[in-house]
Amino acid sequence: MPAHQTYGGSWKFLTFIDLVIQAVFFGVCVLTDLSSLLTKGSASMEQERQLRKLIGLRDWMMAVLAFPVGVFVVTMFWALYLYDRDLVYPRLLDNFIPQWLNHGMHTTVLPFIIIEMRTTHHRYPSRSCGLLAVCTFAVGYVVWMCWVHSVTGVWVYPLLEHIGPMARIFFFVCLTALINVYYVLGEILNNYIWDSSKSILESDKTKTD
């Protein structure tokens, strides 16, 4: 097969990377819940320490990867798809990928991550550290795309074939800025949900007293 089809495999595509991120993240969520149930009532300080580490990893992944990358993939894919689907998802793929699988990759990520945020309180890192981590991920993926292009001569996404070098740089900068906006949006949404819930609980407690 041509090099541009085989080099890097599915890891060239942000959608696939996001699916791996979501799978690992929700796996950590399940592991955290099970560990919490198993250590409930335990007097072991070591188990408590390990559980706090696991919760910290879960919250970090939610803040830096699962939410911003997940929302970015969903919004960017469908925005470009509605504008001109051949830029991101050529019609030829309909012969190989059924619609339910397309929605599984590009739609269902968003409601699941919103449900997770609504049902579990996640502690975000400091904004500077969080934005630095998100920028590192975004820049790393841009560098990876450029590397794939340098090896194969083909851009991962057809859209990049139709714009000039300066437009590509501007496009990459805008996408990096957008994923940072989604990080801040996730932080604000998380705080709003749980501050509101806390206020309601405190109000109910006051009424009960």
N, C-alpha and C positions, 0 to 999 in steps of 0.2 A: 504494500500500500504506500501511497505518497507520504513523504516525511511529515507534511503538515497535518496528516490525519493520525499518524501514529506517535509523533513526538509529544511526550508529556501526558499522553492518554487523556482521561477525563479530568485530570488535575489542571488542564488548561482553563477550564470553565468555572467561573465563580459560582454558578448554580450548583455544580457538583461539590465544590469546596463548602458551600453553605449547607448542603445536605449532610455532609460529614460533621460540620460544626454542630448542627441541630441534633444529630444522632448522639454525638458524644455528650452534648450539654444535657439532653433529656436522660441519657444514661446516668450521668452524674446526679441528676435530680432524683432518680429512682434510688440510686445507691445511698444518697443522703437521707431520704425518707426511711429506707430500711435500717440504716445505721442508727437513726434517731429512735426508731421503735425498739431496736435491740438493746440500745444503751439506756433506755428510759428507766429511771430508778436505780441505775448502777452507780456505785460509789467510786468507780475507777477513774482517777484523774487522767490516766493515759488515754482511755477511751473518749473522754470528754474533749481532750486536746485534739485527738485525731478527727473527731466529729466537727470541731470548730474549723479545722483546716479544710475539711470537705465542704463545709458550708461556705467558707471563704472562696474556694475554687468555683463553686456553683455560682455565687454572686458575681465574681469577676467575669466568668464566661458569659453570663447573662448581660452584664453591662457593656462589655467590650466587644463581644463577638456575636452572640445569639441574636440580640435585638437589633443593633445597627446593621449588621450584615444581612440578616433576614429581611428587614424592612427595605433595605436598599435593593436587594435582588427582586423582591416582589414589585416595588414601585417602578424601578428602572425597566424591568422586563416588559410590564404591561403598558407603560408609557410608550416605549419604542415599538412594541407590538401593534398598538393602536395607530401609531403614526405611520409605520411601514414595517410590517412583520418580517419582510425579507432581510432587514438590517440585523435582526437578532435570531429569528426563527423561520428560516426559509420553508416554503410550502412543501418542499420535498420531504421534510421531516415528518409530515403527516402520514406518510406511507409506513413509517417505522415506529412512531411514538403516538399511542392513542391519546385522545383528549384528557381522559381521566389521569393519565400519568403526567401529562403536561401541567395540569392543575395541581397534582401532587408535588411537583417540583417548584412551581412558580406561584402558587396561590395559598395552599393550606398552611404554609409556614407562618403567615401573618396571624391568622386567628389562634393558632396553637401558642404562639409566643405571647399574645395578648392575654390569653387565658392563664398562662403561667405567671405573668406579671400580676394579674388580678388575684390569684389564689395564694401567692407566696411573696412575702416581703423580702426584697433583695437589697442588700446594703451596697451602694455604689462607692467606688474608690473616689479619691479627690478628683475634681474635674481635670486638673492639669495632667495627672497620671493617666486618667482614662482617655483623654484626648490624645495624649502621646502614644498610648497603646493602639488606639484606632488608626492614627496616622501611620504608625509603623506597619500595621496590617495592610492599609490601602496602598502605601508606597511600595511595599513588598510585592503586592499583586501586580501593580503597574510595571515594576521592574521585571517580573516573571513574564508578563505578556510581551514586553519588548524583547526579552531574551528568546522567547519562542519565535517571534518574528525574525530575529537575526539569524536563527538556525534554519527555519523553514521557508522564510520569505513570504509568509502568509500571516495576516493578523487573525487572532482568535475570533474576533467578531467582525462580520462583513462591514459594519458601519465604519470601522477604522480604515477600510480600503478606499472610502469615498471622500475622505477629508485630507487636507494637507498637513505637513509637519507642525506648523504653528497652531493649527486648529486642534490637532491631537493633543498638544501640550496643554492648551486651554481646556480641552475636554477632560483630560486627566486631573487637572487642578480643580475643576468644577466638581468632578465626582468625589475627589478626596474631601473637598469642603462639604459636599452633601452628606457623606457618611458621618462626618463630624457633627453635622446638624442633627442627624438621626440619633447619635449618641446623647446629645444634650436633650433631645425630645424624649428619649427613653428615661433619662434621669428625672426630668420634670414630671412625666406621666407617672412614674413609680412613686415619686414623692407626693403627688396629688392624690393618687389612689389610697396610699397608706396614711397620709395625714388626715384625709377625709374620714377613713375608717376609724382612726384613733379618736377623732373628734366625736363621731357618732357613739362610740363605745363609752367615752367619758361622759357624754350627755345622758346616755341611758343609765349609767351608774349614778349620776347625780340625781336623776329622777327617782331611782330606786331608793337611794338614801333618804 
